[in-house]
Amino acid sequence: MADELDVDAMIARFRERAAAVQGRPLPPVAGPERERFMQHAQDDFQDFAIIGDASWTFDDGVLVLTVDLRPPVEDRAAG
């Protein structure tokens, strides 16, 4: 399986999906349906963006995705 898996391509697809969610048009809905749609879009973007920002290693047959959720270095230095 590892020989067939292109992890860089997979991560690139997640980046593309995150960008697509941001460009997704809002359907003609109102009220609670609109709020649900907007929340789903935000959740989709966050999920896709997190994987899209991951680095990876392949250790003894296990794909390990690493996601640094700390603020950027310049934000940490200022805080």
C-alpha positions in Angstrom: 0.0 0.0 0.0 2.8 2.5 0.9 4.3 2.0 -2.5 1.0 3.1 -4.1 0.3 6.1 -1.9 1.5 9.5 -3.0 1.2 11.4 0.3 2.3 14.7 -1.2 -0.5 14.5 -3.9 -3.0 13.6 -1.2 -2.0 16.6 0.9 -2.2 18.8 -2.2 -5.7 17.6 -2.8 -6.7 18.6 0.7 -5.2 22.1 0.1 -7.3 22.3 -3.1 -10.4 21.2 -1.3 -9.8 23.9 1.4 -9.5 26.5 -1.3 -12.7 25.2 -3.0 -14.7 25.5 0.2 -13.7 29.1 0.5 -14.9 29.8 -3.0 -18.1 27.8 -2.6 -21.1 30.0 -3.4 -23.8 30.3 -0.8 -27.0 28.7 -1.9 -30.3 30.6 -1.7 -31.2 29.6 1.8 -32.1 31.6 4.8 -32.5 31.2 8.5 -31.3 28.1 10.3 -30.5 26.4 7.0 -28.1 29.2 6.1 -26.4 29.0 9.5 -26.0 25.2 9.1 -24.6 25.6 5.6 -22.1 28.2 6.8 -21.1 26.1 9.8 -20.6 23.0 7.6 -18.5 25.1 5.2 -16.3 26.4 8.0 -15.9 22.9 9.4 -15.0 21.5 5.9 -12.5 24.3 5.4 -10.9 23.8 8.8 -10.6 20.0 8.3 -9.2 20.2 4.8 -6.8 23.0 5.7 -5.4 21.1 8.7 -4.6 18.1 6.6 -3.3 20.4 3.8 -0.8 21.9 6.3 0.4 18.6 7.6 3.9 17.2 7.2 4.3 13.5 7.0 6.5 10.5 7.7 6.1 6.9 7.0 7.3 4.9 10.0 7.4 1.1 9.9 4.2 0.9 7.7 2.4 3.7 9.6 1.6 7.0 7.9 2.1 9.7 10.5 0.7 13.2 9.7 2.1 16.0 11.9 0.1 19.2 12.3 1.7 22.1 14.2 -1.3 24.0 15.7 0.9 26.6 17.5 0.7 30.2 16.3 3.2 31.3 13.8 6.7 32.1 15.3 6.3 35.8 15.0 3.0 35.7 16.9 4.7 33.6 19.7 7.6 36.1 19.9 5.2 39.0 20.3 3.1 37.4 23.0 
